[in-house]
Amino acid sequence: MSFVSSKRTISPAIWPTLILVLSLLTSTGLAVQDDQTPRRSPLPGNAEFERQIPPVFTHVYRIGNFYIMGTDQRPRETDRRDRTGEEVVLQAVRLFSSLIDTDVDGQVDQPELLKTMGEKFAFAIGYDRTLRPIEEQLDRETGHYIISMKTDIWPFFPDWDGTGFRVKRLDSSMWRPRRMSALWEECFHVYTEAWNRHSDEWSFDRDSLLGRAMAADIAAGHYDIQEQNRMEGGDYDWNTAVNEYVHQVWVIRKGDQTDALTEPQQKVLQFMQQTKGFAMDMTKDDPKPLAVRVR
């Protein structure tokens, strides 16, 4: 933000009004950060949850009652050594905004979906050793499942835009595009988990449309989840695998590589496209981020 110098002076009588305005902006959590100008949300937050957010989270935003919390810990696998924890948080704010305001009009498309997201989840950014005890504590004390971006073990490539890759086939839960930013994936998982709680059709169970599609791929030898299950010591559960599968199909569509999808994967894509209000795109450059800065 730049200012043009002027010889005009402000009348002393105006100062009390200016001070009052500035104090109101501070007390309401309104913030200006570079080109991002979060506005006061007409949707209420969750004061009780807010009070329990640990002080290690130096960057806290909310979209309605959904909270995005981040530490100052620098991402380790990234494009530049001077990337900061705050940069990860600010991009997460934009990504979430683009998912819940798909027409970019500055308004939440589906307030009830957002309400469900905020009641069930919160998003945390930082190092694994920092976040693990906090995830357990907040889950136990507030009932919020904390989905995290672990910036010491997962890649953060801020220029990633979901394009520029090639894939011959989607045959493993381990597949990711080269130099993909994990932040996109974790934000997307929060979004689909919210749909899972919001709509009965968005089930990840074995007998659901999505679960049957992945099962058909596995039975035909076209998709594998066993390698990841072995890597995770047998803890890679079915519902998580289906959620990953949905994300991979979404990424392939985003990258304009849908010819690589099998018939069951095409059905998953059609399901997403036919879900009214479901975001088939997201962007790191959302021009109207919806978040209110809390801390």
N, C-alpha and C positions, 0 to 999 in steps of 0.2 A: 504494500500500500504506500503510495507516495503522496506528498502534500505540496501544494504550491504556496510559496511565500507571499505575504501580502503586508502592506503597511497599515491595514485596518487593525484597530484595537478593539477588544471586547469591553463593553461598558461594565463597570463594577457591579451594577445592578443585576447583570445577567449571571454572575458567578454562582449565586445560591441555586439557581435553576439548573445550571450545568452540573454542579456537584450532586444534586438530587437525582438527575438522570443517570449519571455514572454509577451512583450507588445502587440504583434500581437494577441496572444492567448486571452488576456484579452479584446482587442478591438473588436474581432469578436464574443464574447459571448461564446467561447468554454469553457466547464467546465468539471471538473472531480469530481464526488461525490461518494465516497466509491467505489462500484463495478460498478457503472453506469458511462459510459463515453459518454455523448452526443457529437455528432460530428457536424461540420458545415453542415447545410442542403443545398443541391443544389436548394431547392425550396425557393422562396422569402418570406419574412415576410410581415407585414403590418405596416410600420413605423408610419403612422398616428394613427392607433388604439393603437399602442404601447405607443405613447406619452400620451395617455389619460388614461392609466392604473393607478389607484390611488396608492399612496405610501403605503397604508395599505397592499398591496400585496407585501410581502417581498420575495416571491419565484415565479418567472415567467419563464415559459418555452414556447417554441413554436415548433410545428411540421409544417413546411411550414408556412402558414398564420393562423394556428389554435393555439390559446393561452390557456395555462393552468396556472391559477393564484391562489396563495394561501397565506393565512395569517399565522402568527405564533400561532394562537389560537389552544390550545390542544383539540383533540377529547375527548368528555366526556364519551360516551358509547363505551368502547374499552376493550382490554384484560389486559392492564397495565397502571398505572397512569402516567408513564413517556413518553408515546407516544407524539409525537410532530406534529405540523401542517406541518412541512417540510416532515415528513414521509408520510403523506397522499398525498402530492403533488407528491413526488417521485414515489409512487405506481401508482398514476393516470397516470403519464408519461409512465410507463411500460404497463399499461392496454391499453391505447390508442395506443401505439406502436404496441402491439400485435394484435389489431383490424385492423390496416391499413397496417401491414406487416405480413400477415398470413403465408408466407413461411420462415419467419425469415432470409431473406437474407440481411437485413440492408437497403432495398429500399422500398419506398412506392408502394404498389401494384397498386393503382388507383389514380394517382395525381389529376384527375378531381373531384373525390369524395372528396378528402381532401380539394381541393380548395373551393368546395361548403361548406364544414363544416366550414372552416375558414372565409368565406364571411358571413355566416349566424349566426354562433354561437361562443361563447367562454365559457370556463369552469372555475368556481370559487369555491374555497374551504375556508370555514370559518364559523363563527357563523351567524345565521339567521339575528339577529338585525344589524350586520355589513354589510351583503351582500344585504339586501333588497333595500336600497336606491341606492347602486351602480348598482345593476341589472337594475333598472329603468333608472338611469342616462345614463349608457352605451348603453342601448337599444335606448333611445331617441336621444343621441348625435352621436352614431356610427352605428345604425341599426343592431347591433349584439344582438341576444337573448342570455341571459346569463343563462345557465343551471348550477345548483349549487349542491355541496355536503355540506349540513348544518351539520357541525361536532358537534354542540351542541345538536342536536335533532335526528340525524340519526346515526346508529351504524357503527363503523369502526373496523373491525376485520381483521388485516393484514394477518393472516394465512389462511383466507377463500380461497378455491381454486375451489369452485363450485361443490364439491362432498360431499359424506358422509351423505346424508339425505334420508328420505323416504317420499313419498307422495302417497296417495291412489287415489286421483282425484284432478283435478284443477277445483274448483267450485266457486271461489270468487276472485275478484280483490284484496282482502286483503291478499291473501296467499303469504307468503315468507318462505323459509327454515329457521329453527331456527339458530340463530347466523350467518345469512348471512351478509356480508359486503355491506352496502348501496352504497359504492363507485363503486362497480361493476355495480350495476343497473344504477346509474346516468351516468357513462361513456357509457354504452350500449345505453341509451336513446339518448345521443348526436349522437352516430353512426347511429341509426335507423332514427332519425330526419334528419340527413344528407342524408340518402338514400331517405327519403320522398321528399326532395327538389331536389335530383339528378335524380330520376327515376319516371316516371309516374306510373309505376306498383306498386310502394311502397306508395300507397295512404292509408290513415287511414279513409277515408270517409265511410259512411254507405253503399254505393253501390260498394265499392271496394272488392276485394277478401278477404282481411283481415277483413274488416268491416262486410261482410256477414257471415264470419265464426263465429265471436263473436256473431252476432245477432242470428244465428242458435242455438248456445249454450244457449243463454239467453232464446230464445223461447221454447227450450226443457226443461228448468228448470235446466240446468246443470251448469250454470254460473251466478254469481250475481255481479252487479256493484252498486246496490242501496244503500247497506250499506255504501260504501265508499262515494257515492254521498251525503248521509245524513250527514256523518261525515264532509264533506267539504262544508256544507251549500248550496248544489245544484250547486257547481262550478266544479264538476268533469265532464268535457265535453267528448263527444263521442270519439274524436280523441285521446285524452290523454288515455282514457280507452283502446282503441285498441292498442296503443303503449305499455301499461302495459301488456296487454294480450300476445302480441308478445314476450315480455321479459320473461314472466313466462313460456311460451312454450319452449323458448330457454334454460332457466335454467333447466327445467325438462329434456331436452335432454342432457344437459351438465352433469347432475347428473345421467345419465343412467337410467331414470325412465319413458321411453316413453310409457310403458304399461298403465300408468295412464291417458294418453291423450284420449279425445273423438275423434270422427271422424272429426269434424271441426278443432279441435286442431292439429290433424295429418296433415290436409291440410295446416295449417299455417306452420308447421314444414317442410313439403315438399316444400312449397313456398320459405322458407329461403334457404333450401339446393339446390334448383334449380336456385337461383339467382347467376349468375356468379360473383365470387369475394366476395361474402358475407362471413363474418367471422363466422364460427360455433364454434369457440373456442376463448378464451382469457386467458392470464396468467399474474399473478403478478410477474413472474420471467423472463420476456422477456430479453434474453441475449444481444440484440442489440437495446436498446432504441434509438429512432430517434430524440429526442428533442434537441434543442439548448437552453442553459440557457441564459435568457435575463437579469435576475435580481437575 
